[in-house]
Amino acid sequence: MQDFWLYFQLGWQHILDWQGYDHILFVVVLCVTYAISDWRRVLILVTAFTVGHSITLALSVFKVITINTPLIEFLIPVTILITATANILNKKPKNRGTNFKYLLALFFGLIHGLGFSNYLKSLLGKSTSIVVELLAFNLGLEVGQVIIVVGILLLSFLLIWIVKIKRWDWNFFISSAIFGISFIMAAERFSAAFLN
């Protein structure tokens, strides 16, 4: 049980670590278009992302798949770019695209899970009993993501309903800023992924 809590803590600390802010950016841009009243849909969306990264994290840790680390490190900001672009281009979001968003979050979670796998493998070392640790780490990641979601939804509520910023302006500002950051990140990682 002690190992469970240790890996649970490592999971939420890893997702909230500002040194690995690419995952934070993804969760923020994934939920920035939603209002606090949409919390159930956002929770399902983030859980779809968690399911995706849990699958590839497990497959990688159990050595079912091997990864090209530079390629994955390049693809992570690409997922952020795509999500930010969708937010910017979709000025009037409609609920009918929600199922597609869930599938996209699940797919992008697969890519992010491969990004988490190197970190988790380095923690596990040569440990042979890793099922509990893997579960705890994934649950910790989910809690960390929920903390980010709650923070962004509360900030959104304050700015839109109290300060009276237009919802589109809030979405456009955050999505554009994240687009710029992720574009630079992808450009920096491009050469390591394709030119080396």
N, C-alpha and C positions, 0 to 999 in steps of 0.2 A: 504493500500500500504506500510505503514511503516513496518508492520509485514512481508510482502513479502520480503523486502530487508534485514530485520533482519535475517530471516531464510535462505535466499540465502547466506548471509555472513557466517552464522554458518555452512552451508553445505560445502562451499569451504574451510573454515578454518578447519573443522573436517577432511576432506580427506588429507589436507596438514600438519596435526598435527604430529610431529615426535614422540609424545608419543604413538600414535596409528599407528605406522609405518607399520603394517602388510598389510594394504590396499595400501600403497605406494609401498611396495615390490611387491604386486600382479600386479599393473598397470605397473611397470617397467619390470617385467619378462614377462608380456603379450606382450609388444611391443619391447623388446630389439632385437629381430631377424629381425626387419624391418629397412629399410633405409628411409631417409627423403623423397625419391621419392615415397614411399609407404604410404604417409600420409593419403590418402583417405581410404585405407584398414584399417589402424590403427584406424582412427576415427570411422569407422563402428564397428570395434572390441570393442573399448571402449564403444561405444553407446550400443552395445549388452549387455555388462556387466552392464551398467547403467539401461537398461530396466529390466534386471533380478533383480537387487537389488531394483529397484523402486517397482516391483510387491510385493516382500516379505516384503519390508518396509511398504507399504500400508496395506497389509493383517495383519501384526503384529500390526501396530498402530490402525487399526480399529477392533482389537481383533477377527479377523476371524481365525487366527492361533495363537497358543501359542508356545513358544520356550523353549528349554532346553538350557539355556545360556552357561553352561560349554561345552556341546556338540558342539554348534555353534562355540565357541571360539577355540575348538580343530580343527574343520573342516576347519576354515579359513586358518591356515598354511598348512593344507593338500592340499587345492586347489593350494597354492603357490608351494608346493613340486611337485605336479603333473605337473604343467605348466613348472617349472624349469627343471624337468626330461625330458619332451617332447622336450624342447629346446636343451638339452644336447645330447639326443639320435638322434635327427634329424639333422645330420650334413649338409645335403643338402636339405633345405626346398623347397617344391614344392607348387605352387599355388593351386594345386587341393585339398589340405587339408584345404583351407581357409574356406569353408562352415562349416566344422567340428569345426574349431577354433571358429567361430561365435557362434555355438551351445554350445560349451564348455564354452565360455565366458558368455553366457546367463545363463547357468546352475550354474556356479560358482558365478555369480552375485546374484542368488537367495540365496545362502548361505551367501554371504557378506551382503546382505540387512538385513538379520536377525541379523547380528552383529551390524549394524547401528541402529536397531530399539530401543534397550534399551536406547541409547543416546538420540534419538529423543523423545521417550516417556517421558524421564525425563525432557526434555525441555518444552514439551507441557503441562505437568502437567494435570490439569483437564479440559483443554480447550475443548470445544465441536465443535467449527468450525475449523477444522484442514486441510481442503482440500488445501487451499491456502498455508498454512505453509508447508505441505507435498510436494507440487509442487515446492515451492521455495527452500526447502532443497535439493530435488533431482537435481534441476537445478544447485544449488551451488556445489553439489558433482560432477556433470558432468564438470563444469568449472574447478574445482580443478584437476580432472583427466586429462583434456586437458592440463593444465599447466604442469603436470608431463610428459605427452607424448611429448609435445613440448621440454621440457628440455632434455629428454632422446634421442629424435631424433636429436637434435642439438649437443649434446655431442657425439653421435654416428657418426654424419657427421664429426665433428672435428677430432675425433680419427681415423676414417677409411679413409677419403679422404685427410685430411691435414697431420696428423701424420703418416699415412700409416700403421696403425695396421690392421691386417687381420680381416675381418668381423667375421669369425668363432672364432678367438681368443677372440674378444670382447664379442661375444655371450656366449662363453664357460666360460669366466672369470666372467661375471655378473651373468649368470644363476647358476654357481657353488657356488658363494658366497651367492646368495639368497637361493639356496638349503640348504646350511649349516645353515644359520640363521633360515629358516623356519623349518628345522628338529629339531633344539634345541627348538624352540617355540612350536612345536607340542608335543615333548617329555615332556616339562614342563606342558603342558595343559592336557596331557593324563590322569593323575591320577584324576584331578578334573572332567573330563568327564565320566570316567568309574569306578573309584575305590571308589568314595564317595557315 
